[in-house]
């Protein structure tokens, strides 16, 4: 049964700048009806910027040190951002967010996959990319974004992830999927 077929009713609770909160009446797989709170999100793209070709032994990458109120302070993350609308092209979003947050434009992008962030209560999907052949672009952080670029190597970023210094889920997924993709190129 698809999600659309399962929904029997909807009550909109909040319609915000980034998310909508609804309480849906749904038919569960066993036929029972119940209410589910759902945070609707237009989706996002996350990008690992590679300063060296992906076939390099240990390419330099850019992470962001970004302030996240919900995360309790500064986190190390890959550049990422929300699609302007649910119909915005994923790759266009990735290119825009990379340039806005790092000041680099992607010459090439490779799609690594996509993740469901927390499917227990939101439909948010993040498409993950690696970007290389970078060229100078125009940084344009949003007014509520406090971030700085942190160049490092992929191996150092992976080590930070394994040590627990990187806790952001989209960043962890992007780093490990990018590393696996690079292994497949050798």
Backbone as a printed PyTorch tensor [residue, N CA C, xyz], in Angstrom:
tensor([[[  0.8580,  -1.1780,   0.0000],
         [  0.0000,   0.0000,   0.0000],
         [  0.8970,   1.2310,   0.0000]],

        [[  0.6740,   2.1510,  -0.9210],
         [  1.4890,   3.3620,  -0.9750],
         [  1.0480,   4.3350,   0.1070]],

        [[  1.9310,   5.3120,   0.4100],
         [  1.6120,   6.3040,   1.4410],
         [  0.3460,   7.0660,   1.0900]],

        [[  0.1940,   7.4500,  -0.1920],
         [ -0.9940,   8.2080,  -0.6020],
         [ -2.2520,   7.3760,  -0.3790]],

        [[ -2.1660,   6.0710,  -0.6400],
         [ -3.3280,   5.2030,  -0.4450],
         [ -3.6210,   5.0140,   1.0380]],

        [[ -2.5880,   5.0950,   1.8910],
         [ -2.7650,   4.8790,   3.3180],
         [ -3.4100,   6.0790,   4.0020]],

        [[ -3.1910,   7.2780,   3.4700],
         [ -3.7130,   8.4820,   4.1290],
         [ -5.2210,   8.5890,   3.9120]],

        [[ -5.9360,   8.7680,   5.0240],
         [ -7.3930,   8.9030,   4.9660],
         [ -7.8510,  10.3280,   5.2920]],

        [[ -6.9660,  11.0880,   5.9100],
         [ -7.3090,  12.4570,   6.2770],
         [ -6.0740,  13.2020,   6.7170]],

        [[ -6.1940,  14.5330,   6.8040],
         [ -5.0410,  15.3660,   7.1800],
         [ -5.5170,  16.6130,   7.9000]],

        [[ -4.7770,  16.9620,   8.9510],
         [ -4.9880,  18.2240,   9.6610],
         [ -3.6500,  18.9410,   9.7020]],

        [[ -3.5790,  20.1110,   9.0450],
         [ -2.3570,  20.9010,   9.0170],
         [ -2.2110,  21.6460,  10.3420]],

        [[ -1.0570,  21.4780,  10.9980],
         [ -0.7990,  22.0930,  12.2930],
         [  0.0720,  23.3380,  12.1340]],

        [[  1.0570,  23.2700,  11.2470],
         [  1.9990,  24.3790,  11.0680],
         [  2.5000,  24.3850,   9.6300]],

        [[  2.5560,  25.5630,   9.0250],
         [  3.0970,  25.7190,   7.6730],
         [  4.1970,  26.7680,   7.7430]],

        [[  5.4540,  26.3220,   7.9120],
         [  6.5710,  27.2230,   8.1380],
         [  7.4290,  27.4690,   6.9210]],

        [[  8.5190,  28.1770,   7.1570],
         [  9.4500,  28.5390,   6.0940],
         [ 10.1590,  27.3050,   5.5360]],

        [[ 10.4810,  26.3420,   6.3780],
         [ 11.2240,  25.1610,   5.9500],
         [ 10.3750,  23.8970,   5.9760]],

        [[  9.5130,  23.7560,   6.9640],
         [  8.7450,  22.5190,   7.1200],
         [  7.2660,  22.8100,   7.3450]],

        [[  6.4850,  21.7620,   7.0940],
         [  5.0550,  21.7570,   7.4240],
         [  4.8500,  20.5980,   8.3840]],

        [[  3.9840,  20.8000,   9.3710],
         [  3.6410,  19.7290,  10.3040],
         [  2.1730,  19.4130,  10.1170]],

        [[  1.9000,  18.1410,   9.8510],
         [  0.5220,  17.6890,   9.6830],
         [  0.2820,  16.4840,  10.5850]],

        [[ -0.9710,  16.2980,  10.9500],
         [ -1.3890,  15.0760,  11.6170],
         [ -2.2710,  14.3440,  10.6070]],

        [[ -1.7760,  13.1940,  10.1510],
         [ -2.4860,  12.4040,   9.1480],
         [ -3.2240,  11.2550,   9.8170]],

        [[ -4.4260,  10.9970,   9.3510],
         [ -5.1280,   9.7740,   9.7050],
         [ -4.7700,   8.7670,   8.6230]],

        [[ -4.2010,   7.6220,   9.0280],
         [ -3.6940,   6.6450,   8.0570],
         [ -4.2580,   5.2610,   8.3340]],

        [[ -4.3020,   4.4850,   7.2700],
         [ -4.6320,   3.0610,   7.3820],
         [ -3.3050,   2.3110,   7.4510]],

        [[ -3.0800,   1.6010,   8.5530],
         [ -1.8470,   0.8370,   8.7230],
         [ -1.9260,  -0.4580,   7.9170]],

        [[ -0.7940,  -1.1580,   7.7500],
         [ -0.7950,  -2.3850,   6.9400],
         [ -1.8200,  -3.4250,   7.3710]],

        [[ -2.1910,  -3.4430,   8.6640],
         [ -3.1810,  -4.4240,   9.1110],
         [ -4.6180,  -3.9130,   8.9900]],

        [[ -4.7890,  -2.7060,   8.4240],
         [ -6.1230,  -2.1530,   8.2100],
         [ -6.6120,  -1.2210,   9.3020]],

        [[ -5.9460,  -1.2470,  10.4720],
         [ -6.3650,  -0.3390,  11.5370],
         [ -6.0860,   1.1040,  11.1420]],

        [[ -6.9000,   2.0340,  11.6620],
         [ -6.6900,   3.4570,  11.4290],
         [ -5.9930,   4.0630,  12.6500]],

        [[ -5.1570,   5.0580,  12.3840],
         [ -4.4840,   5.7570,  13.4700],
         [ -3.9860,   7.1050,  12.9970]],

        [[ -3.4820,   7.8980,  13.9420],
         [ -2.9430,   9.2120,  13.6020],
         [ -1.4230,   9.1780,  13.6620]],

        [[ -0.8140,   9.8670,  12.6820],
         [  0.6380,   9.9620,  12.5900],
         [  1.0090,  11.4210,  12.4000]],

        [[  1.9410,  11.9200,  13.2250],
         [  2.4670,  13.2620,  13.0120],
         [  3.5320,  13.1760,  11.9300]],

        [[  3.4550,  14.0700,  10.9470],
         [  4.3830,  14.0470,   9.8270],
         [  4.9420,  15.4400,   9.5830]],

        [[  6.2700,  15.5390,   9.6000],
         [  6.9470,  16.7760,   9.2190],
         [  7.2910,  16.6440,   7.7420]],

        [[  6.6910,  17.5080,   6.9270],
         [  6.9660,  17.5000,   5.4880],
         [  8.1170,  18.4540,   5.1840]],

        [[  9.0110,  18.0070,   4.3350],
         [ 10.2170,  18.7630,   3.9950],
         [ 10.4320,  18.6460,   2.4960]],

        [[ 10.8360,  19.7150,   1.8080],
         [ 10.9950,  19.6510,   0.3500],
         [ 12.1970,  18.8400,  -0.1190]],

        [[ 13.0600,  18.4270,   0.8030],
         [ 14.2540,  17.6810,   0.4170],
         [ 15.4570,  18.6020,   0.3750]],

        [[ 16.6280,  18.0010,   0.3590],
         [ 17.8610,  18.7700,   0.3810],
         [ 18.9450,  18.0190,  -0.3740]],

        [[ 20.0300,  18.7200,  -0.6220],
         [ 21.2090,  18.1190,  -1.2360],
         [ 22.3930,  18.3690,  -0.3180]],

        [[ 23.2920,  17.3840,  -0.2250],
         [ 24.5270,  17.5040,   0.5410],
         [ 25.6820,  17.1520,  -0.3940]],

        [[ 26.7820,  17.8860,  -0.2530],
         [ 27.8630,  17.7780,  -1.2190],
         [ 29.2010,  17.6670,  -0.5080]],

        [[ 30.0330,  16.7050,  -0.9130],
         [ 31.4190,  16.6490,  -0.4520],
         [ 32.2850,  17.3050,  -1.5150]],

        [[ 32.7980,  18.5100,  -1.2550],
         [ 33.6610,  19.1740,  -2.2340],
         [ 35.0810,  18.6060,  -2.1700]],

        [[ 35.5480,  18.1110,  -3.3040],
         [ 36.8980,  17.5580,  -3.4160],
         [ 37.7870,  18.5980,  -4.0860]],

        [[ 38.8470,  19.0090,  -3.4190],
         [ 39.7850,  19.9750,  -3.9920],
         [ 40.7770,  19.3010,  -4.9320]],

        [[ 40.8350,  17.9810,  -4.8810],
         [ 41.7010,  17.1900,  -5.7540],
         [ 40.8300,  16.1890,  -6.5080]],

        [[ 41.3470,  15.6100,  -7.5940],
         [ 40.5380,  14.6090,  -8.3190],
         [ 40.1510,  13.4450,  -7.4010]],

        [[ 39.0030,  12.8370,  -7.6500],
         [ 38.5550,  11.7330,  -6.7750],
         [ 39.4980,  10.5380,  -6.7950]],

        [[ 40.3250,  10.4080,  -7.8130],
         [ 41.2660,   9.2840,  -7.8900],
         [ 42.5690,   9.5600,  -7.1410]],

        [[ 42.7130,  10.7400,  -6.5450],
         [ 43.9120,  11.0520,  -5.7550],
         [ 43.9960,  10.0930,  -4.5700]],

        [[ 45.2240,   9.8730,  -4.0950],
         [ 45.4120,   8.9560,  -2.9690],
         [ 44.6250,   9.3910,  -1.7370]],

        [[ 44.7030,  10.6540,  -1.3890],
         [ 43.9960,  11.1750,  -0.2130],
         [ 43.5670,  12.6070,  -0.5380]],

        [[ 42.4690,  12.7470,  -1.2630],
         [ 42.0950,  14.0890,  -1.7270],
         [ 41.7740,  15.0420,  -0.5840]],

        [[ 42.0900,  16.3070,  -0.8140],
         [ 41.6860,  17.3470,   0.1160],
         [ 40.1960,  17.6140,  -0.1040]],

        [[ 39.5010,  17.8320,   0.9900],
         [ 38.0620,  18.0900,   0.9520],
         [ 37.7670,  19.3360,   1.7760]],

        [[ 36.5680,  19.8530,   1.6250],
         [ 36.1300,  20.9860,   2.4300],
         [ 34.9480,  20.5510,   3.2840]],

        [[ 35.0910,  20.7530,   4.5770],
         [ 33.9720,  20.6130,   5.4990],
         [ 33.6080,  22.0110,   5.9790]],

        [[ 32.4610,  22.1370,   6.5920],
         [ 32.0380,  23.4000,   7.1700],
         [ 31.9660,  23.2640,   8.6720]],

        [[ 32.4330,  24.2690,   9.3600],
         [ 32.1880,  24.3890,  10.7960],
         [ 30.9880,  25.3170,  10.8790]],

        [[ 29.8370,  24.7430,  11.2490],
         [ 28.5820,  25.4800,  11.1610],
         [ 27.8460,  25.4610,  12.4940]],

        [[ 27.3060,  26.6300,  12.8580],
         [ 26.5270,  26.7230,  14.0870],
         [ 25.1460,  26.1180,  13.8520]],

        [[ 24.7610,  25.2110,  14.7260],
         [ 23.4490,  24.5690,  14.6560],
         [ 22.8020,  24.6510,  16.0320]],

        [[ 21.8080,  25.4860,  16.1520],
         [ 21.0990,  25.6420,  17.4250],
         [ 20.5890,  24.2890,  17.9230]],

        [[ 19.9020,  23.5410,  17.0510],
         [ 19.3190,  22.2550,  17.4680],
         [ 20.3920,  21.2370,  17.8410]],

        [[ 21.5920,  21.3920,  17.2950],
         [ 22.6890,  20.4810,  17.5900],
         [ 23.5130,  20.9030,  18.7920]],

        [[ 23.1860,  22.0280,  19.3940],
         [ 23.8660,  22.4570,  20.5980],
         [ 25.1610,  23.2230,  20.3740]],

        [[ 25.3700,  23.7540,  19.1760],
         [ 26.5840,  24.5420,  18.9280],
         [ 27.1350,  24.2820,  17.5460]],

        [[ 28.4480,  24.3510,  17.4440],
         [ 29.0980,  24.1670,  16.1480],
         [ 29.2820,  22.6900,  15.8300]],

        [[ 29.0210,  22.3320,  14.5770],
         [ 29.2120,  20.9710,  14.0750],
         [ 30.0930,  21.0190,  12.8300]],

        [[ 30.7930,  19.9250,  12.5550],
         [ 31.4930,  19.7700,  11.2800],
         [ 30.5450,  19.0660,  10.3260]],

        [[ 30.3470,  19.6690,   9.1720],
         [ 29.3840,  19.1400,   8.2050],
         [ 29.8970,  19.2980,   6.7880]],

        [[ 29.2770,  18.5620,   5.8800],
         [ 29.4530,  18.8450,   4.4590],
         [ 28.4870,  19.9760,   4.1020]],

        [[ 28.7920,  20.7430,   3.0670],
         [ 27.8280,  21.7580,   2.6150],
         [ 26.5160,  21.0840,   2.2200]],

        [[ 25.4120,  21.7270,   2.5400],
         [ 24.0990,  21.1590,   2.2330],
         [ 23.0530,  22.2480,   2.3190]],

        [[ 21.9260,  21.9820,   1.6960],
         [ 20.8340,  22.9230,   1.8110],
         [ 19.5550,  22.3910,   1.2120]],

        [[ 18.4880,  23.0540,   1.5820],
         [ 17.1380,  22.6680,   1.2060],
         [ 16.8110,  23.1010,  -0.2180]],

        [[ 16.0480,  22.2560,  -0.8950],
         [ 15.5530,  22.6380,  -2.2190],
         [ 14.5950,  23.8180,  -2.0690]],

        [[ 14.6000,  24.6980,  -3.0550],
         [ 13.7080,  25.8620,  -3.0240],
         [ 12.2420,  25.4440,  -3.0620]],

        [[ 11.9660,  24.2990,  -3.6650],
         [ 10.6090,  23.7500,  -3.7280],
         [ 10.7430,  22.2510,  -3.9510]],

        [[  9.6740,  21.4850,  -3.7000],
         [  9.7600,  20.0440,  -3.9430],
         [ 10.0160,  19.6790,  -5.4050]],

        [[  9.8490,  20.6360,  -6.3130],
         [ 10.0820,  20.3430,  -7.7320],
         [ 11.4570,  20.7950,  -8.2190]],

        [[ 12.2500,  21.4660,  -7.3450],
         [ 13.5770,  21.8970,  -7.7910],
         [ 14.4340,  20.6820,  -8.0920]],

        [[ 15.1750,  20.7290,  -9.1880],
         [ 16.0860,  19.6680,  -9.5770],
         [ 17.1390,  19.4620,  -8.4840]],

        [[ 17.3840,  18.2010,  -8.1320],
         [ 18.3270,  17.8760,  -7.0550],
         [ 19.7210,  18.4160,  -7.3640]],

        [[ 20.1840,  18.2000,  -8.5910],
         [ 21.5300,  18.6390,  -8.9490],
         [ 21.6340,  20.1590,  -8.9260]],

        [[ 20.5990,  20.8450,  -9.3730],
         [ 20.6020,  22.3140,  -9.3240],
         [ 20.7190,  22.7880,  -7.8780]],

        [[ 20.0260,  22.1300,  -6.9740],
         [ 20.1080,  22.4620,  -5.5520],
         [ 21.5310,  22.2390,  -5.0410]],

        [[ 22.1190,  21.1130,  -5.4040],
         [ 23.4800,  20.8020,  -4.9500],
         [ 24.4670,  21.8580,  -5.4400]],

        [[ 24.3740,  22.2140,  -6.6930],
         [ 25.2820,  23.2250,  -7.2480],
         [ 25.1070,  24.5730,  -6.5420]],

        [[ 23.8700,  24.9810,  -6.3360],
         [ 23.5800,  26.2600,  -5.6890],
         [ 24.1140,  26.2820,  -4.2610]],

        [[ 23.8050,  25.2440,  -3.4950],
         [ 24.2180,  25.2050,  -2.0970],
         [ 25.7330,  25.1350,  -1.9440]],

        [[ 26.4030,  24.3740,  -2.7980],
         [ 27.8580,  24.2970,  -2.7470],
         [ 28.4660,  25.6820,  -2.9330]],

        [[ 28.0030,  26.3970,  -3.9390],
         [ 28.5540,  27.7220,  -4.2250],
         [ 28.2240,  28.7200,  -3.1150]],

        [[ 26.9710,  28.7140,  -2.6560],
         [ 26.5810,  29.6500,  -1.6070],
         [ 27.3740,  29.4480,  -0.3220]],

        [[ 27.6150,  28.1850,   0.0460],
         [ 28.2270,  27.9070,   1.3440],
         [ 29.7530,  27.8650,   1.3290]],

        [[ 30.3600,  27.5930,   0.1620],
         [ 31.8250,  27.4770,   0.1190],
         [ 32.4890,  28.5150,  -0.7740]],

        [[ 31.7380,  29.1120,  -1.6840],
         [ 32.3510,  30.0130,  -2.6490],
         [ 32.9810,  29.2850,  -3.8270]],

        [[ 32.7130,  27.9720,  -3.9380],
         [ 33.2030,  27.1760,  -5.0660],
         [ 32.0280,  26.6940,  -5.9090]],

        [[ 32.2400,  26.6940,  -7.2200],
         [ 31.2610,  26.1210,  -8.1480],
         [ 31.7940,  24.7610,  -8.5980]],

        [[ 30.8990,  23.7970,  -8.7440],
         [ 31.2890,  22.4420,  -9.1370],
         [ 31.4360,  22.3420, -10.6450]],

        [[ 32.5750,  21.8380, -11.0800],
         [ 32.7330,  21.4960, -12.4890],
         [ 32.0290,  20.1740, -12.7720]],

        [[ 32.1910,  19.2220, -11.8460],
         [ 31.5870,  17.9020, -12.0160],
         [ 30.9500,  17.4570, -10.7100]],

        [[ 29.8550,  16.7300, -10.8400],
         [ 29.1480,  16.1520,  -9.6980],
         [ 28.9370,  14.6730,  -9.9430]],

        [[ 29.0300,  13.8990,  -8.8760],
         [ 28.6650,  12.4850,  -8.9400],
         [ 27.6520,  12.2130,  -7.8370]],

        [[ 26.5100,  11.6510,  -8.2040],
         [ 25.4870,  11.3130,  -7.2170],
         [ 25.9050,  10.0560,  -6.4700]],

        [[ 25.9510,  10.1720,  -5.1400],
         [ 26.3480,   9.0590,  -4.2890],
         [ 25.1600,   8.2410,  -3.8020]],

        [[ 23.9650,   8.8230,  -3.8110],
         [ 22.7680,   8.1480,  -3.3280],
         [ 21.9030,   9.1270,  -2.5730]],

        [[ 20.9050,   8.6280,  -1.8950],
         [ 20.0820,   9.5040,  -1.0780],
         [ 19.7100,   8.7920,   0.2120]],

        [[ 19.3890,   9.6150,   1.2050],
         [ 19.0610,   9.0830,   2.5240],
         [ 17.7320,   9.6620,   2.9960]],

        [[ 17.0470,   8.8920,   3.8160],
         [ 15.8770,   9.3700,   4.5510],
         [ 16.4010,   9.7230,   5.9380]],

        [[ 16.2610,  10.9730,   6.3360],
         [ 16.9300,  11.4060,   7.5670],
         [ 16.3640,  10.7590,   8.8160]],

        [[ 15.0790,  10.8380,   9.0200],
         [ 14.4250,  10.2460,  10.1930],
         [ 13.0140,   9.8560,   9.7960]],

        [[ 12.8470,   8.7060,   9.1140],
         [ 11.5500,   8.3360,   8.5490],
         [ 10.4680,   8.0230,   9.5740]],

        [[ 10.7990,   8.0720,  10.8480],
         [  9.7750,   7.8760,  11.8710],
         [  8.8190,   9.0470,  11.9830]],

        [[  9.2530,  10.2450,  11.5220],
         [  8.3640,  11.4000,  11.6470],
         [  8.5010,  12.4270,  10.5330]],

        [[  9.4220,  12.2330,   9.5860],
         [  9.5510,  13.1990,   8.4970],
         [  9.7980,  12.4960,   7.1740]],

        [[  9.3690,  13.1600,   6.0970],
         [  9.6150,  12.6230,   4.7590],
         [ 10.8750,  13.2240,   4.1410]],

        [[ 11.6930,  13.9110,   4.9510],
         [ 12.9020,  14.5530,   4.4260],
         [ 13.8250,  13.5310,   3.7650]],

        [[ 14.2250,  13.8600,   2.5550],
         [ 15.1630,  13.0550,   1.7700],
         [ 16.3210,  13.9720,   1.4150]],

        [[ 17.5500,  13.4800,   1.5700],
         [ 18.7240,  14.2530,   1.1790],
         [ 19.4830,  13.4700,   0.1110]],

        [[ 19.6790,  14.1000,  -1.0190],
         [ 20.4680,  13.5130,  -2.1130],
         [ 21.9260,  13.8940,  -1.8710]],

        [[ 22.8230,  12.9180,  -1.9300],
         [ 24.2340,  13.1000,  -1.5990],
         [ 25.0940,  13.1110,  -2.8620]],

        [[ 26.0710,  14.0170,  -2.8880],
         [ 26.9390,  14.1830,  -4.0510],
         [ 28.3920,  14.3390,  -3.6410]],

        [[ 29.2800,  14.0210,  -4.5810],
         [ 30.6870,  14.4320,  -4.5230],
         [ 30.8600,  15.4410,  -5.6540]],

        [[ 31.6410,  16.4870,  -5.4030],
         [ 31.8800,  17.5260,  -6.4070],
         [ 33.3830,  17.7280,  -6.5610]],

        [[ 33.8190,  17.9070,  -7.7880],
         [ 35.2330,  18.1860,  -8.0370],
         [ 35.3590,  19.0540,  -9.2780]],

        [[ 36.6160,  19.2960,  -9.7000],
         [ 36.8800,  20.3040, -10.7360],
         [ 36.2540,  21.6220, -10.3030]],

        [[ 36.5430,  21.9870,  -9.0650],
         [ 35.9540,  23.1880,  -8.4810],
         [ 36.6150,  24.4420,  -9.0470]],

        [[ 35.8220,  25.4900,  -9.1840],
         [ 36.3270,  26.7910,  -9.6280],
         [ 35.7190,  27.8590,  -8.7260]],

        [[ 36.3700,  29.0030,  -8.6410],
         [ 35.8220,  30.0590,  -7.7780],
         [ 34.4060,  30.4430,  -8.1940]],

        [[ 33.5700,  30.6380,  -7.2040],
         [ 32.1880,  31.0660,  -7.4050],
         [ 31.8980,  32.2080,  -6.4550]],

        [[ 30.6410,  32.3770,  -6.1170],
         [ 30.2350,  33.4770,  -5.2400],
         [ 29.5630,  32.9220,  -3.9900]],

        [[ 30.2350,  33.0660,  -2.8500],
         [ 29.6320,  32.6450,  -1.5850],
         [ 28.5000,  33.6010,  -1.2310]],

        [[ 27.4390,  33.0690,  -0.6650],
         [ 26.2800,  33.8820,  -0.2740],
         [ 25.5230,  33.1700,   0.8320]],

        [[ 26.1220,  33.1060,   2.0000],
         [ 25.4750,  32.4240,   3.1270],
         [ 24.1940,  33.1500,   3.5140]],

        [[ 23.2100,  32.3900,   3.9740],
         [ 21.9630,  32.9670,   4.4630],
         [ 22.2390,  33.7540,   5.7470]],

        [[ 21.3350,  34.6550,   6.0860],
         [ 21.5050,  35.5130,   7.2640],
         [ 21.6150,  34.7130,   8.5570]],

        [[ 20.9980,  33.5220,   8.6100],
         [ 21.0450,  32.7140,   9.8250],
         [ 22.0980,  31.6120,   9.7650]],

        [[ 23.0110,  31.6940,   8.7990],
         [ 24.0770,  30.7010,   8.6800],
         [ 25.3880,  31.2890,   9.1990]],

        [[ 25.9810,  30.5930,  10.1390],
         [ 27.2800,  30.9670,  10.6850],
         [ 28.2020,  29.8070,  10.3830]],

        [[ 29.0490,  29.9720,   9.3660],
         [ 29.8690,  28.8560,   8.9230],
         [ 31.2240,  29.3300,   8.4450]],

        [[ 32.1830,  28.4110,   8.5180],
         [ 33.5020,  28.6630,   7.9650],
         [ 33.9790,  27.3840,   7.2840]],

        [[ 34.7060,  27.5530,   6.1840],
         [ 35.2510,  26.4140,   5.4600],
         [ 36.4500,  25.8550,   6.2140]],

        [[ 36.5000,  24.5270,   6.3060],
         [ 37.5830,  23.8280,   6.9880],
         [ 38.1850,  22.8220,   6.0050]],

        [[ 39.2680,  23.1980,   5.3170],
         [ 39.9180,  22.2340,   4.4220],
         [ 40.5990,  21.1460,   5.2480]],

        [[ 40.5090,  19.9220,   4.7950],
         [ 41.1530,  18.7890,   5.4490],
         [ 41.3440,  17.7140,   4.3860]],

        [[ 41.8050,  16.5680,   4.7580],
         [ 41.8910,  15.4520,   3.8090],
         [ 40.7260,  14.5050,   4.0580]],

        [[ 40.4220,  13.7050,   3.0640],
         [ 39.3390,  12.7400,   3.2420],
         [ 39.6740,  11.7690,   4.3660]],

        [[ 40.9200,  11.3150,   4.4270],
         [ 41.2680,  10.3640,   5.4970],
         [ 41.1220,  11.0040,   6.8750]],

        [[ 41.4800,  12.2770,   7.0150],
         [ 41.3270,  12.9550,   8.3040],
         [ 39.8500,  13.1250,   8.6500]],

        [[ 39.0210,  13.4290,   7.6550],
         [ 37.5820,  13.5630,   7.8980],
         [ 36.9850,  12.2250,   8.3280]],

        [[ 37.3850,  11.1430,   7.6700],
         [ 36.8920,   9.8160,   8.0430],
         [ 37.3440,   9.4440,   9.4600]],

        [[ 38.5730,   9.8110,   9.8130],
         [ 39.0670,   9.5440,  11.1690],
         [ 38.2510,  10.3150,  12.1990]],

        [[ 37.9570,  11.5850,  11.9030],
         [ 37.1200,  12.3810,  12.8110],
         [ 35.7360,  11.7360,  12.9650]],

        [[ 35.2140,  11.1990,  11.8680],
         [ 33.9130,  10.5290,  11.9240],
         [ 33.9740,   9.3100,  12.8430]],

        [[ 34.9970,   8.5090,  12.6810],
         [ 35.1270,   7.2950,  13.5050],
         [ 35.3870,   7.6120,  14.9760]],

        [[ 36.0220,   8.7520,  15.2440],
         [ 36.2940,   9.1700,  16.6230],
         [ 35.0810,   9.8170,  17.2810]],

        [[ 34.0450,  10.1180,  16.5050],
         [ 32.8650,  10.7690,  17.0480],
         [ 32.9100,  12.2820,  17.0050]],

        [[ 33.9360,  12.8640,  16.3810],
         [ 34.0270,  14.3190,  16.2700],
         [ 33.0840,  14.8570,  15.2010]],

        [[ 32.6690,  14.0050,  14.2900],
         [ 31.6350,  14.3530,  13.3050],
         [ 30.4230,  13.5110,  13.6530]],

        [[ 29.2930,  14.1920,  13.9550],
         [ 28.0880,  13.4860,  14.4000],
         [ 26.8970,  13.7160,  13.4910]],

        [[ 27.0270,  14.6370,  12.5520],
         [ 25.9370,  14.9580,  11.6480],
         [ 25.7120,  13.7920,  10.6860]],

        [[ 24.4860,  13.2900,  10.6450],
         [ 24.1890,  12.0680,   9.8830],
         [ 24.4360,  12.2170,   8.3860]],

        [[ 24.0110,  13.3290,   7.7880],
         [ 24.2080,  13.4870,   6.3440],
         [ 25.6890,  13.5360,   6.0020]],

        [[ 26.4780,  14.1200,   6.9180],
         [ 27.9190,  14.2030,   6.6980],
         [ 28.5560,  12.8300,   6.8050]],

        [[ 28.1730,  12.0670,   7.8130],
         [ 28.7030,  10.7090,   7.9530],
         [ 28.3940,   9.8750,   6.7120]],

        [[ 27.1440,   9.9070,   6.2820],
         [ 26.7540,   9.1300,   5.0990],
         [ 27.5100,   9.5800,   3.8610]],

        [[ 27.6200,  10.8870,   3.6790],
         [ 28.3120,  11.4090,   2.4950],
         [ 29.7770,  11.0070,   2.4990]],

        [[ 30.4450,  11.1470,   3.6350],
         [ 31.8610,  10.7770,   3.7060],
         [ 32.0890,   9.3060,   3.3910]],

        [[ 31.3080,   8.4280,   4.0230],
         [ 31.5410,   7.0010,   3.8240],
         [ 31.1110,   6.5330,   2.4380]],

        [[ 30.0440,   7.0910,   1.8940],
         [ 29.6510,   6.7310,   0.5260],
         [ 30.6580,   7.2650,  -0.4880]],

        [[ 31.1880,   8.4660,  -0.2630],
         [ 32.2100,   9.0130,  -1.1660],
         [ 33.4700,   8.1600,  -1.1240]],

        [[ 33.8480,   7.7170,   0.0630],
         [ 35.0340,   6.8700,   0.1830],
         [ 34.8280,   5.5440,  -0.5520]],

        [[ 33.6620,   4.9400,  -0.4120],
         [ 33.3720,   3.6820,  -1.1190],
         [ 33.3530,   3.9060,  -2.6290]],

        [[ 32.7760,   5.0130,  -3.0860],
         [ 32.7460,   5.3330,  -4.5140],
         [ 34.1740,   5.4870,  -5.0470]],

        [[ 35.0250,   6.1950,  -4.3080],
         [ 36.4060,   6.3870,  -4.7370],
         [ 37.1240,   5.0400,  -4.8370]],

        [[ 36.8540,   4.1470,  -3.8970],
         [ 37.4690,   2.8010,  -3.9650],
         [ 37.0700,   2.0870,  -5.2430]],

        [[ 35.8480,   2.2860,  -5.7090],
         [ 35.3760,   1.6200,  -6.9230],
         [ 36.0480,   2.1750,  -8.1900]],

        [[ 36.6600,   3.3460,  -8.0810],
         [ 37.3300,   3.9580,  -9.2350],
         [ 38.7330,   3.4160,  -9.4460]],

        [[ 39.2760,   2.7250,  -8.4590],
         [ 40.6590,   2.2530,  -8.5310],
         [ 40.7660,   0.9050,  -9.1930]]])
